[in-house]
């Protein structure tokens, strides 16, 4: 068996992994190897041909391929090494990676540090448990996007989209632009999941109905999808009897949530956060296993790729310092806990003695609220569960931390923000 | 076209009969209305349990073939390299009054020749055997000979071996009539032409009464009995080690919790009599019943809702005669039924196949052993999944495709997929059943587009013509931009 050693092994060559590899090189790591199961770099971005990427990071409005190509080029110029069409099969806590490809066969690589950047996968119809038949014509939004925008095929012509997350909204528009009839976007919650700009640009501009507080109760069609039953739901999300009706269609697109890919992390014994589904990380993106770092959607599902890149940069810096034996353990470890109104906080552990940016997600849509963490209070004008809220623990704010081992971050609605 | 024997149906029963007949110098043709082996519901959506044989009362046809079938499969499954694990089963009594039923099952088992049955009433031992079992379990009937298999892989393996030994198979070929002259079968008509044959074996599963009706015999009717299932992610862990049955009801062995040969947990089926043989819909209420049934046996399943990979349903071919219909016809010579084979049909298949051979011999067919018969089937190599380093390294160096993992969840390589296509898979489900590509937690989200591309290249057909499981189940409905050009949606480039 081929055995290799590297300074840093990055699992996944999408936005997070490329950022980590680039920053690791910039920080002084000599050998950085990126493994990716696809035949091309970039993760999901090469198939995201719409714009909206890079507004924060580059202050430019780029398409997915444009955004990621900048990182692919940069990584290439820094002599980051790549193995594509390479599947990582196992990860051991001693930072040993077992992978396979057609050139090297089944092989092991030891990294001085390892960066987990596997991204996330889509929830499926089976995970939702939608009853009915099992015909052809049911796709997750990302798979439909790949089929259409990379492979050049039409997965369907008369489409219903379940879930109003961004990927679902964007695919509704893509189908419409391609001349397909998009019958409806169905959302179980009383509000849309995606970014407001996408509701306008993807649905309203194309006259696609958005059915809020609705769900799909059955799939019809023996061979190909022939329709779906939809019904109104109550506050608990249960279908209300008597409201069921059938929408004829040949295709059902599912945009019902993303799940961080962490089979490898679990295998390595890395502690996961049950809410995010990703590893618990500290502010350097180090996981519970020394020398294994994580970033991007493998940690938690981000709304913006710009943030994914930021976490990748942090993980890459930390991984390089660790590989160079220059990463001192954090002096303090303050555990951040989600408080009232907050679903989760990442990173889950901060030191409290240097500035850090914290990402959090709210439980319900709020207007005019105060985020409180110990003595710190940060106002937010509006926040919705679909968007991450960033809270900068600036130097000044960090000084106000009292040094407790735990810090609850909660949300409090207020009259108005001055 | 001519054949000595036509087998109608390529489910587990038809495949096993075909494979048994392939041991002899006899010309066998199998006709199947679906696009592949095991595409019919009773084989495809089957619990995959090889039953020990204590369920049916002595004297029934089912009892006769079940325990013998169990014994036969142990060797046959190895010969054809199909997954098979003798995990044993436990029928669990949760109430004191159910203990009596266990005693009765044990008596039946003895009468049916089931070996090593034992009632386990030592709580500690029972819970050591099954740590997640309901703490209220009173006792359980242990049957060490119960086994698990993958029903579709087993059927595919049997048919592959049959074909290797000379059997011909015709897919998407539906029988439309059977010719009977002077009380003797002379051939069949199909949607793809006629086959002259002196013998027709009816292994048509859900449609067996229709086939029987074609020769004017209507001594039985088949009623579909629906059963729904959930399959859980391997990550849910080893919830059970044995096949766990509740104490049976008069119509069903009940909702089972069983490990699969791949390490998933399978729960189901419920039992609901329906009218429509094509009703393959799972229902909200049925799935709820399955979930509740499983939680009753293994309470910790209640926390595993997020581990559900998918749900599906199967139809059992329930005969109104309440027993298997196995035998030649007195009035229509040459017509042989292997029908009504609901559970334990999978288990009984090899025993029924031997009976069919007997019937043919008694009907005057001279069955000469085929000297060239090769009982062994080479399985599709799974080097990455097996993680056998030296084996993987040598295979990948010979054929690099065996190093390229295409299915992320089940670690299926491009080499395996191409081999499955070469062995006859023409549909996505055909590839899936042979390799497991698309059966994991992402349900083909990652490998689906790759599979379409590989199949299109290997089969030399446009990707738009690839179906999920034959007929109208096309996966793609055309090329991008086609609708904008006013394309007629036949899916081809101009």
Interface residues (C-beta under 8 A of the other chain):
Chain A: X1 X37 X85 X87 X89 X100 X101 X102 X103 X104 X105 X106 X121 X122 X124 X125 X126 X127 X129 X131 X132 X133 X134 X135 X136 X137 X139 X140 X142 X143 X146 X147 X148 X149 X150 X151 X152 X153 X154 X155 X156 X157 X178 X179 X180 X217 X218 X222 X223 X224 X250 X251 X263 X266
Chain B: X231 X235 X278 X280 X281 X282 X283 X284 X286 X287 X306 X308 X309 X310 X311 X312 X383 X384 X387 X389 X392 X393 X396 X397 X400 X401 X402 X403 X404 X405 X408 X411 X413 X414 X441 X442 X443 X444 X445 X446 X448 X449 X452 X453 X463 X464 X467 X468 X469 X471 X472 X473 X474 X475 X476 X477 X478 X479 X480 X481 X482 X483 X484 X489
